């Protein structure tokens, strides 16, 4: 028994090397935060990464 996410285990679930034993069980929600240094504007690349990750999580979840 391994506690892992469906997202991280898609390939193994598809090829049946992993089998879901508690299909009705759902993990509670988890907060994810992007932290930027205080007193300075976040670099464009850091903001873009945070926005990209937020969009990816919205699509997945």
C-alpha positions, -999 to 999 in steps of 0.1 A, spaced: 0 0 0 15 33 -11 -1 67 -4 5 85 -37 -15 108 -60 -34 97 -90 -16 123 -110 18 110 -101 7 74 -107 -12 77 -140 12 56 -160 13 28 -134 -25 28 -129 -30 27 -167 -6 -3 -171 -21 -20 -140 13 -22 -122 -5 -2 -95 -41 -10 -85 -63 14 -66 -76 -5 -35 -98 23 -20 -114 39 -50 -140 58 -30 -115 74 -6 -104 110 -13 -77 129 4 -86 163 19 -77 195 1 -42 209 4 -32 245 2 -4 255 -21 13 289 -18 38 308 -38 61 329 -16 80 359 -29 106 381 -10 90 410 8 96 446 -1 105 437 -37 84 431 -68 85 394 -78 106 388 -110 85 383 -141 98 347 -144 87 338 -108 53 354 -113 49 335 -146 58 302 -130 34 308 -101 6 316 -126 14 286 -148 14 263 -118 -20 277 -106 -35 271 -140 -21 236 -141 -36 228 -107 -70 242 -117 -70 219 -148 -60 188 -128 -81 193 -98 
